[in-house]
């Protein structure tokens, strides 16, 4: 399983740990990505919002027909991956790769 960003047919951008599933793929801990203008800079900020906020489930099996596009972990902004791992991983935040000696 690896972290991916999925563009769904309903327009949602979802970040999740993705693996093979019975119907197509399994999304573990899916979060909807929301962007917003950062008032302190000219860049866009982002936040994670629960994808299925009224469910106690942490894993969802969805059909591939609901996915328009998939972005692999190595092609996702490192800051997004670190934020997701901080939320759902061990809680240990690793520094950006260019700071590791």
C-alpha positions as CSV (number, residue, x, y, z in Angstrom):
1,X,0.0,0.0,0.0
2,X,1.2,3.5,-0.8
3,X,0.0,7.0,-0.3
4,X,-1.7,8.5,-3.4
5,X,-3.9,11.4,-4.3
6,X,-7.0,10.4,-6.2
7,X,-9.3,12.7,-8.3
8,X,-12.7,11.2,-8.0
9,X,-15.6,11.6,-10.5
10,X,-17.5,13.8,-8.0
11,X,-14.7,16.3,-8.0
12,X,-13.1,15.3,-4.6
13,X,-9.3,15.3,-4.3
14,X,-8.6,12.5,-1.8
15,X,-5.3,11.6,-0.2
16,X,-5.2,8.0,1.2
17,X,-3.1,4.9,1.7
18,X,-4.2,2.9,-1.3
19,X,-4.1,-0.8,-2.0
20,X,-5.9,-3.5,-4.0
21,X,-9.5,-4.3,-3.0
22,X,-12.4,-6.6,-3.7
23,X,-14.3,-4.0,-5.9
24,X,-11.2,-2.2,-7.2
25,X,-9.1,-0.3,-4.6
26,X,-9.1,0.1,-0.8
27,X,-8.7,3.6,0.7
28,X,-7.2,3.5,4.2
29,X,-7.7,6.7,6.2
30,X,-8.9,8.8,3.2
31,X,-8.9,12.6,3.7
32,X,-10.4,15.2,1.3
33,X,-7.8,17.8,0.3
34,X,-9.1,21.4,0.5
35,X,-7.0,24.3,-0.7
36,X,-7.3,27.9,0.4
37,X,-5.3,31.1,-0.3
38,X,-2.7,31.6,2.4
39,X,-3.0,35.2,3.7
40,X,0.6,35.3,4.7
41,X,2.0,34.4,1.3
42,X,0.9,34.2,-2.3
43,X,0.8,30.4,-2.2
44,X,-2.1,28.2,-1.6
45,X,-2.4,26.4,1.7
46,X,-4.1,23.1,2.2
47,X,-6.0,21.2,4.9
48,X,-7.3,17.7,5.4
49,X,-11.0,17.1,5.9
50,X,-12.4,13.6,6.7
51,X,-13.7,12.1,3.4
52,X,-16.5,10.2,5.1
53,X,-17.0,12.3,8.2
54,X,-20.1,10.4,9.5
55,X,-18.5,7.0,9.2
56,X,-16.6,5.1,11.9
57,X,-14.8,3.1,9.2
58,X,-11.2,3.8,8.4
59,X,-11.1,1.7,5.2
60,X,-13.3,2.0,2.1
61,X,-13.5,-0.3,-0.9
62,X,-14.4,1.7,-4.1
63,X,-14.7,0.8,-7.7
64,X,-12.1,2.1,-10.1
65,X,-14.9,3.7,-12.2
66,X,-15.1,6.4,-9.5
67,X,-11.5,7.4,-10.0
68,X,-10.5,9.9,-12.8
69,X,-6.8,10.2,-12.0
70,X,-4.2,8.9,-9.6
71,X,-1.0,10.7,-8.5
72,X,1.7,8.4,-7.1
73,X,3.4,9.2,-3.8
74,X,6.7,10.1,-5.5
75,X,4.9,12.8,-7.6
76,X,3.0,14.4,-4.6
77,X,4.4,17.5,-2.9
78,X,6.5,16.3,0.0
79,X,4.8,18.7,2.4
80,X,1.5,17.0,1.7
81,X,2.9,13.5,2.3
82,X,4.6,14.7,5.6
83,X,1.3,16.2,6.8
84,X,-0.6,13.0,6.0
85,X,2.0,10.8,7.7
86,X,2.0,13.0,10.7
87,X,-1.8,12.6,11.0
88,X,-2.0,8.9,10.3
89,X,1.5,7.5,10.7
90,X,3.7,7.1,13.8
91,X,3.4,10.8,14.6
92,X,7.1,11.2,13.9
93,X,7.7,14.0,11.5
94,X,10.7,13.4,9.2
95,X,12.6,16.5,7.9
96,X,12.6,17.2,4.1
97,X,15.0,15.0,2.2
98,X,17.3,17.9,1.4
99,X,18.0,18.5,5.1
100,X,19.0,14.9,5.8
101,X,22.7,14.3,5.8
